[in-house]
Amino acid sequence: MQKVILLALIVTGLSACKTNNVDPRIDATNSSDTSTSLVANTALVGFWYIVTDTISSNGGQMYQGVHTDHFIFTRYGNLYIHNGLNQQVDTAIYIFSPPDQVQWTYTYYSENGIESKAHLTAGPYQITGWNTNVLSLTKKFGGAPPMYEQIRLIK
């Protein structure tokens, strides 16, 4: 009986590995990767919690992350973002350019319940602070005074 249960679990697990459909409205921790090619550099791969997301435009705004806010960089180049600021849920493909840049292209974006599947690029973000447990991403915009966004993440 134990062998039958073990075999059923293995078959279920293997069939789940072939699933390529992603519904970005589902919590990203339960989603499958949408590609099958591994990224060349897996340095960013992991589950990162949002500590703050600071935007200097429009009089300045700092969003303090909550326990459900995260970035998930997968080994297949997928990025899943859940950010309570404007109830953002994003699915993207990311490109890491060592040693210090990352950018992503949204394939799905939802803000305040309004969905978009337009392919929009975010970045490049400079990696301004990084170790195995801390990641800071900064994007500068033109203008006077210069504006920026800084996202601070922890594992």
C-alpha positions as CSV (number, residue, x, y, z in Angstrom):
1,M,0.0,0.0,0.0
2,Q,2.8,2.4,0.9
3,K,4.4,1.7,-2.5
4,V,1.2,2.6,-4.3
5,I,0.9,5.9,-2.4
6,L,4.6,6.7,-3.1
7,L,4.2,6.0,-6.8
8,A,1.0,8.2,-6.9
9,L,2.9,11.1,-5.3
10,I,5.8,10.7,-7.7
11,V,3.5,10.6,-10.8
12,T,1.6,13.7,-9.5
13,G,4.9,15.5,-8.9
14,L,6.3,14.8,-12.3
15,S,3.1,15.8,-14.1
16,A,3.0,19.1,-12.2
17,C,6.6,19.8,-13.4
18,K,5.3,20.0,-17.0
19,T,2.6,22.6,-16.2
20,N,3.5,25.8,-18.0
21,N,0.2,27.8,-17.3
22,V,0.5,30.6,-14.8
23,D,-2.4,32.6,-13.4
24,P,-0.8,35.6,-11.9
25,R,-3.8,36.2,-9.6
26,I,-2.8,33.0,-7.7
27,D,-0.2,33.5,-5.0
28,A,3.2,33.3,-6.8
29,T,4.5,30.8,-4.3
30,N,2.0,28.3,-5.8
31,S,2.7,29.1,-9.4
32,S,4.8,27.3,-11.9
33,D,7.6,28.8,-13.9
34,T,6.6,29.7,-17.4
35,S,9.8,28.9,-19.2
36,T,12.1,25.9,-19.3
37,S,15.5,27.5,-19.9
38,L,17.6,28.3,-16.8
39,V,19.0,31.8,-16.4
40,A,22.8,32.0,-16.8
41,N,23.3,33.7,-13.4
42,T,21.1,32.6,-10.5
43,A,22.5,35.1,-8.0
44,L,19.1,36.9,-7.5
45,V,17.0,33.7,-7.3
46,G,14.9,33.5,-4.2
47,F,12.0,34.8,-2.2
48,W,12.6,38.4,-1.2
49,Y,10.3,40.4,1.2
50,I,9.7,44.1,0.5
51,V,11.0,46.2,3.4
52,T,10.3,49.6,1.7
53,D,9.5,51.0,-1.7
54,T,10.4,54.6,-1.8
55,I,9.4,56.9,-4.7
56,S,10.8,60.5,-4.7
57,S,8.3,61.9,-7.3
58,N,5.0,63.5,-6.4
59,G,6.2,64.9,-3.1
60,G,7.9,61.7,-2.0
61,Q,6.3,58.5,-0.8
62,M,7.6,55.6,1.2
63,Y,5.7,52.4,1.3
64,Q,6.5,50.1,4.3
65,G,6.2,46.5,3.2
66,V,4.0,44.0,5.0
67,H,4.5,40.3,5.5
68,T,2.7,39.4,2.3
69,D,4.7,41.7,0.0
70,H,7.4,40.0,-1.9
71,F,9.5,39.6,-5.1
72,I,10.2,36.1,-6.2
73,F,13.1,35.7,-8.7
74,T,13.0,32.2,-10.2
75,R,15.8,30.2,-11.8
76,Y,13.9,30.4,-15.1
77,G,14.0,34.2,-15.4
78,N,10.4,34.7,-14.1
79,L,9.7,37.4,-11.5
80,Y,6.5,37.5,-9.4
81,I,5.8,40.6,-7.4
82,H,3.1,41.2,-4.8
83,N,3.1,44.7,-3.4
84,G,0.4,46.1,-1.2
85,L,1.1,49.6,-2.5
86,N,-1.9,50.0,-4.9
87,Q,-2.6,46.3,-4.5
88,Q,0.0,45.4,-7.2
89,V,0.3,41.9,-8.5
90,D,2.8,41.5,-11.3
91,T,4.3,38.7,-13.4
92,A,7.4,39.5,-15.4
93,I,10.5,38.2,-17.1
94,Y,13.7,39.5,-15.6
95,I,17.2,40.0,-17.0
96,F,20.2,40.3,-14.5
97,S,23.2,42.1,-16.0
98,P,26.1,41.4,-13.6
99,P,27.5,43.0,-11.7
100,D,24.9,45.6,-10.8
101,Q,21.8,45.9,-13.0
102,V,18.4,44.2,-13.3
103,Q,15.4,45.0,-15.3
104,W,12.1,43.2,-16.1
105,T,9.3,43.2,-18.6
106,Y,5.8,42.8,-17.3
107,T,3.7,40.1,-18.9
108,Y,0.8,40.7,-16.5
109,Y,0.3,43.7,-14.3
110,S,-2.6,44.5,-11.9
111,E,-3.0,47.7,-9.9
112,N,-6.0,48.5,-7.8
113,G,-7.8,45.6,-9.6
114,I,-7.2,47.0,-13.1
115,E,-5.4,44.3,-15.2
116,S,-3.0,44.8,-18.1
117,K,-1.1,42.3,-20.3
118,A,0.9,45.0,-22.1
119,H,4.6,44.2,-22.2
120,L,6.1,47.1,-20.3
121,T,9.8,47.3,-19.2
122,A,10.8,48.4,-15.7
123,G,14.3,49.5,-15.2
124,P,17.1,49.1,-15.4
125,Y,17.5,49.2,-11.7
126,Q,21.0,49.6,-10.2
127,I,21.7,47.1,-7.5
128,T,23.0,49.6,-4.8
129,G,23.3,47.2,-1.9
130,W,23.4,43.4,-1.9
131,N,24.4,40.4,0.0
132,T,22.8,37.0,0.6
133,N,20.0,38.5,2.7
134,V,19.6,42.1,1.6
135,L,18.9,43.6,-1.8
136,S,18.5,47.3,-2.7
137,L,17.3,48.3,-6.2
138,T,17.5,52.0,-7.3
139,K,16.1,53.5,-10.5
140,K,16.9,57.1,-11.3
141,F,14.7,59.3,-13.4
142,G,15.7,62.6,-15.2
143,G,14.4,66.0,-14.1
144,A,15.2,68.7,-11.7
145,P,15.5,67.7,-9.0
146,P,16.4,64.2,-10.0
147,M,13.8,61.6,-9.0
148,Y,14.3,58.0,-8.0
149,E,12.6,54.8,-6.8
150,Q,14.4,52.6,-4.3
151,I,13.2,49.1,-3.4
152,R,14.7,47.5,-0.3
153,L,14.3,43.7,0.0
154,I,15.3,41.1,2.5
155,K,15.3,37.3,2.5
